[in-house]
Amino acid sequence: MLNLLTAEKIKLIRSKKLWIVLSIFAFFPIYQVANSRLAVHYGTELNQAIDTVINGATGVLMIEKNGLTILLVMSAFISFFIGEEFQHGTIRNALSLGRSRTQYYLSKLVVASSLTLVGAILLTLVGMISYSMVYGFGEVAGIRDYVPFAIKSFSTLYLLILANVSIYVMISFLTNSSGSSLIWSFLYTIGTGFGAGIFQHTEHFKHITFWFTESFLFYSNFAHPADIARFPEMAMVSLITILLTSVIGMVKFNSTDIK
Amino acid sequence: MSEVILKATNVSKIYGKHKALDKVSIEIQRGMIYGLIGENGAGKSTFMRTIMGLISINEGEIELFGETGVRGLQQSRRKMGQSIETPALYPELTARENLRVQAANGGVGDREIENLLQLMNLKDTGKKKVKNFSLGMRQRLAIACTLITNPEFLILDERTNGLDPSGIVEMREIIVRLVKERGMTVLLSSHLLDELSQVATHYGILHDGNLIRELSKEELARETRQYIELETTEVQKAVVVLDELAIRDYQVINGTDIHIYEQLDDVAKINRSLVLADVNVLRIGTTRQKLEDFFLQLTGGTHRA
């Protein structure tokens, strides 16, 4: 496993894709704070419930504010990162050396999860710093103990994103191609993200939408006490999703013929 | 008795209704250069992939270095190297970086990298990315990648595909050098029997997923050796003359053709004797059965343009 991760490190450092992803996560908050500054300049007042991030303290919710962007960027990265191994045939190099397929799958999941973590930290930190510089650090309305809130909300948001990352990894191993993986990942993200909005208007299917992590990510206010109380439920759904998708992905990958 | 490196017994692979491999049994001993020959789609790459564990088999058993079972085979595959079909490389990385990745995959150090770059004539590629390499360079780098773990058994599939004549000669020399200098056992595949015959010590001919014939280098040489081709309307009378000339190594092919495998320099003498014996000679001359013809004869195929 460590050998596979070392190989991944060499590939990643030289990969343009990694630097593109990190650049997006680093520059997006700067663009957003500039955009907010202009909006305020032209008379609009920032509102936490709508804008999510309004100062340095609420910057910890940058993942919530940019949920869809993070998911689309990560789904594209993972589709290429895994799909190209199949398309270039380089997956054969590792597997034919007797490396276990489960370990190979896990190494990809670990890399994707680590990059997501680095990206999420980068996005949040740059967001907090830039919003603090423009609007001051301020506070999150109704939150007395900021640090525990910040840790809990960031961890929950990261887990929600991670559940989707796990789904993208599974899709990439099932489709064996960058193009197909990209299409299916986008369809899944858009389908479960916006489809949930429709089902939430119905009484019978409303609860089903919360089987999908994106419903929490897109339709919750992470600074609202009612939604903060649902953090454990969000974490549970995320962990179950990660477990289920990883098992399905590994079982399927273990029985896949590599061309 | 030599150590058996690979023993495949009745290996079958089925895709839907198509049998890509049908009870293929092959045994490769240490030191052999085993050439797997077959037209495109005969099952060569499929067989190699089953050996490397890249595709599952529906029937049969594979034994590598005396090991069977999932764990045993996984361990054994660490002593192997493969390059199947197109060179599997990272186009955005340099030759050195590709080798570093494969060294990490194999859990070995980077010490061998410079030697391999030297061995494969890639020392001067510097920061050039693999996507800018010629096909020959990529083929050589792919082989270097397989060698980084210092394998005992090498599997090379269609290594000369897309190479120009000088590239083919270079590839052949590399393989021979590896066997000589590193004592490797090699399983090679090609659809060009002429090309394989320059390096292989043993041959297996695959056709429609079936192993239709196995033969050694000596047997192949015998099958494709030079002979005198005699065409006559009086085969029986001709045979009597050949016996009188003390020619023993000949073969009556059909009602008009005889192949004579000795006294190849005495065509004129044989012809004179036949004419003097009043044998009606339609044609006589030395010829060699081409390897490709031999292959086509076995597979029942026809020449392709």
HADDOCK unambig.tbl for C-alpha pairs under 7 A between the chains (distance, minus, plus):
assign (segid A and resid 3 and name CA) (segid B and resid 104 and name CA) 5.25 0.50 0.50
assign (segid A and resid 3 and name CA) (segid B and resid 105 and name CA) 5.52 0.50 0.50
assign (segid A and resid 3 and name CA) (segid B and resid 107 and name CA) 5.46 0.50 0.50
assign (segid A and resid 4 and name CA) (segid B and resid 104 and name CA) 6.61 0.50 0.50
assign (segid A and resid 4 and name CA) (segid B and resid 105 and name CA) 5.31 0.50 0.50
assign (segid A and resid 6 and name CA) (segid B and resid 104 and name CA) 6.00 0.50 0.50
assign (segid A and resid 7 and name CA) (segid B and resid 101 and name CA) 4.72 0.50 0.50
assign (segid A and resid 7 and name CA) (segid B and resid 104 and name CA) 5.05 0.50 0.50
assign (segid A and resid 7 and name CA) (segid B and resid 105 and name CA) 5.87 0.50 0.50
assign (segid A and resid 10 and name CA) (segid B and resid 101 and name CA) 6.40 0.50 0.50
assign (segid A and resid 14 and name CA) (segid B and resid 93 and name CA) 6.96 0.50 0.50
assign (segid A and resid 88 and name CA) (segid B and resid 88 and name CA) 5.66 0.50 0.50
assign (segid A and resid 88 and name CA) (segid B and resid 89 and name CA) 6.57 0.50 0.50
assign (segid A and resid 89 and name CA) (segid B and resid 88 and name CA) 4.87 0.50 0.50
assign (segid A and resid 90 and name CA) (segid B and resid 88 and name CA) 4.81 0.50 0.50
assign (segid A and resid 90 and name CA) (segid B and resid 89 and name CA) 5.87 0.50 0.50
assign (segid A and resid 94 and name CA) (segid B and resid 105 and name CA) 5.61 0.50 0.50
assign (segid A and resid 96 and name CA) (segid B and resid 52 and name CA) 5.15 0.50 0.50
assign (segid A and resid 96 and name CA) (segid B and resid 53 and name CA) 6.47 0.50 0.50
assign (segid A and resid 96 and name CA) (segid B and resid 54 and name CA) 6.77 0.50 0.50
assign (segid A and resid 96 and name CA) (segid B and resid 77 and name CA) 6.48 0.50 0.50
assign (segid A and resid 97 and name CA) (segid B and resid 77 and name CA) 5.26 0.50 0.50
assign (segid A and resid 97 and name CA) (segid B and resid 78 and name CA) 4.75 0.50 0.50
assign (segid A and resid 97 and name CA) (segid B and resid 80 and name CA) 6.76 0.50 0.50
assign (segid A and resid 97 and name CA) (segid B and resid 106 and name CA) 6.48 0.50 0.50
assign (segid A and resid 98 and name CA) (segid B and resid 74 and name CA) 4.20 0.50 0.50
assign (segid A and resid 98 and name CA) (segid B and resid 75 and name CA) 6.09 0.50 0.50
assign (segid A and resid 98 and name CA) (segid B and resid 77 and name CA) 4.93 0.50 0.50
assign (segid A and resid 98 and name CA) (segid B and resid 78 and name CA) 5.50 0.50 0.50
assign (segid A and resid 99 and name CA) (segid B and resid 74 and name CA) 6.95 0.50 0.50
assign (segid A and resid 257 and name CA) (segid B and resid 54 and name CA) 5.96 0.50 0.50
assign (segid A and resid 257 and name CA) (segid B and resid 55 and name CA) 4.32 0.50 0.50
assign (segid A and resid 257 and name CA) (segid B and resid 56 and name CA) 6.56 0.50 0.50
assign (segid A and resid 258 and name CA) (segid B and resid 54 and name CA) 5.15 0.50 0.50
assign (segid A and resid 258 and name CA) (segid B and resid 55 and name CA) 5.89 0.50 0.50
